[in-house]
């Protein structure tokens, strides 16, 4: 297919206004900052999602573009849906994006562990490739409107006190 244009990478993302707080080794996403908390990032944030590597779950790739083995290219929601719903039909497809360590990479879809939940990554700028934070929980009561995908991938607690009650056993 001569002359075929490769589309620009378009990772899925959600906007979130708030902050990421640090409690020990844990980072929490929260819509409001209380005085005295250790803030990792704050303001208008971009939340993206990384697909975890098989055998290296500490590392993930934020998909920007999927190249199917027969030449079709997918971006955005279409790429995300393909990875999690149809990639088993096309295991030789490649995923191009930025890893959670900020490095650009192209990975065959068969190198991902799709049984693990995506890693939630927070960026302070739209064009950033290195995440500012990696929250593992959301602190927001039910009155706060939160994007659906964030709710899907982060456990939600109504308050920091509620989160601390459930996590006193891990020392954070």
C-alpha positions as CSV (number, residue, x, y, z in Angstrom):
1,X,0.0,0.0,0.0
2,X,2.3,2.7,-1.2
3,X,1.8,6.2,0.2
4,X,-0.2,5.0,3.2
5,X,0.0,7.6,6.0
6,X,0.7,6.4,9.5
7,X,-1.7,8.1,11.9
8,X,-0.4,10.1,14.9
9,X,-0.4,8.3,18.2
10,X,-3.6,9.0,20.2
11,X,-3.5,7.3,23.7
12,X,-6.8,7.2,25.5
13,X,-6.9,9.6,28.4
14,X,-9.3,11.2,30.9
15,X,-9.0,14.7,32.4
16,X,-8.9,15.0,36.1
17,X,-8.7,18.2,38.3
18,X,-7.2,17.5,41.6
19,X,-4.0,16.0,43.0
20,X,-2.0,12.9,43.6
21,X,-0.9,12.5,47.3
22,X,1.8,10.3,48.7
23,X,1.3,8.1,51.7
24,X,4.5,6.1,52.3
25,X,5.1,4.2,49.1
26,X,1.5,4.6,47.9
27,X,0.0,7.3,45.7
28,X,-3.6,8.4,45.9
29,X,-5.7,10.3,43.3
30,X,-7.9,12.9,45.0
31,X,-10.1,15.8,43.7
32,X,-9.2,18.2,46.6
33,X,-6.0,18.7,48.5
34,X,-6.0,19.0,52.3
35,X,-3.3,21.0,54.1
36,X,-0.3,19.1,55.2
37,X,-0.5,16.3,52.6
38,X,2.5,15.4,50.5
39,X,1.5,16.4,47.0
40,X,3.2,14.6,44.1
41,X,1.2,16.4,41.3
42,X,-1.8,18.8,41.2
43,X,-3.9,20.9,39.0
44,X,-5.4,19.9,35.7
45,X,-4.1,16.3,35.2
46,X,-4.2,13.8,32.4
47,X,-4.9,10.2,33.4
48,X,-3.7,7.5,30.9
49,X,-3.7,3.8,31.1
50,X,-0.8,1.4,30.6
51,X,-1.1,-2.2,29.4
52,X,1.1,-4.4,31.6
53,X,3.9,-6.5,30.2
54,X,3.8,-10.3,30.6
55,X,6.4,-11.3,33.2
56,X,7.3,-7.6,33.9
57,X,4.1,-6.2,35.5
58,X,6.0,-3.3,37.0
59,X,6.3,-2.0,33.5
60,X,3.4,-1.0,31.2
61,X,2.9,0.6,27.8
62,X,0.4,3.4,27.1
63,X,-0.9,2.4,23.6
64,X,-0.9,5.2,21.1
65,X,-1.2,3.2,17.9
66,X,-1.9,-0.5,17.0
67,X,-0.7,-1.8,13.7
68,X,-2.5,-5.0,12.8
69,X,-0.6,-7.6,10.8
70,X,-2.7,-7.0,7.7
71,X,-1.9,-3.3,7.6
72,X,-4.8,-1.6,9.4
73,X,-3.9,1.0,12.0
74,X,-6.0,1.9,15.1
75,X,-5.7,4.7,17.6
76,X,-7.6,6.0,20.6
77,X,-10.6,4.1,21.9
78,X,-10.6,1.8,18.9
79,X,-7.0,0.7,19.7
80,X,-7.8,0.2,23.4
81,X,-10.9,-1.8,22.6
82,X,-8.9,-3.9,20.1
83,X,-6.2,-4.7,22.7
84,X,-8.6,-5.9,25.4
85,X,-11.3,-7.5,23.2
86,X,-9.9,-8.7,19.9
87,X,-6.1,-8.9,20.1
88,X,-6.2,-12.6,20.8
89,X,-7.4,-13.0,17.1
90,X,-4.3,-11.0,15.9
91,X,-1.4,-11.9,18.2
92,X,1.2,-10.6,15.7
93,X,-0.2,-7.1,15.8
94,X,2.2,-4.5,17.2
95,X,1.4,-1.7,19.7
96,X,3.3,1.5,19.6
97,X,3.4,3.9,22.6
98,X,5.3,5.1,25.6
99,X,6.3,2.8,28.4
100,X,5.7,3.8,32.0
101,X,9.4,4.6,32.2
102,X,9.0,7.3,29.5
103,X,10.7,5.3,26.7
104,X,9.0,4.9,23.3
105,X,8.5,1.2,22.3
106,X,6.8,-1.0,19.8
107,X,5.6,-4.3,21.3
108,X,3.8,-7.4,19.8
109,X,0.5,-7.7,21.5
110,X,1.3,-11.2,22.6
111,X,3.9,-9.7,25.1
112,X,1.2,-8.2,27.3
113,X,-0.5,-9.7,30.3
114,X,-4.1,-8.8,29.6
115,X,-5.3,-10.6,32.7
116,X,-3.8,-7.8,34.9
117,X,-5.7,-4.5,35.2
118,X,-4.2,-1.6,33.4
119,X,-1.8,0.6,35.3
120,X,-3.2,4.1,36.0
121,X,-0.7,6.8,35.1
122,X,-1.0,10.5,35.8
123,X,0.6,13.2,33.6
124,X,0.8,17.0,34.2
125,X,1.0,17.9,30.5
126,X,-0.8,16.5,27.4
127,X,2.5,15.8,25.5
128,X,4.4,14.4,28.5
129,X,5.6,10.8,28.0
130,X,6.9,10.2,31.5
131,X,4.2,9.9,34.1
132,X,4.3,12.2,37.2
133,X,2.5,9.7,39.3
134,X,1.1,6.1,39.6
135,X,-1.9,6.2,41.9
136,X,-3.3,2.9,43.2
137,X,-6.5,4.3,44.7
138,X,-9.0,7.1,44.3
139,X,-10.2,9.2,47.3
140,X,-13.5,10.8,46.4
141,X,-17.0,10.5,47.9
142,X,-19.9,9.6,45.7
143,X,-21.0,13.2,45.1
144,X,-17.8,13.8,43.0
145,X,-18.2,13.2,39.3
146,X,-15.3,11.0,38.2
147,X,-14.6,9.7,34.7
148,X,-15.9,6.1,34.3
149,X,-12.6,4.6,33.2
150,X,-10.8,5.9,36.4
151,X,-13.6,4.3,38.4
152,X,-13.1,1.1,36.5
153,X,-9.3,0.8,37.2
154,X,-8.9,2.4,40.6
155,X,-10.6,1.3,43.8
156,X,-12.6,4.2,45.3
157,X,-12.7,5.3,48.9
158,X,-14.8,8.0,50.4
159,X,-12.0,9.5,52.5
160,X,-8.4,9.1,53.3
161,X,-9.4,7.8,56.7
162,X,-11.5,5.0,55.0
163,X,-8.5,4.1,52.8
164,X,-6.1,4.1,55.8
165,X,-8.5,1.8,57.8
166,X,-8.4,-0.8,55.0
167,X,-4.6,-0.4,54.5
168,X,-3.2,-0.4,58.0
169,X,-1.7,-3.9,57.5
170,X,0.7,-2.8,54.7
171,X,2.4,0.0,56.7
172,X,1.4,2.9,54.3
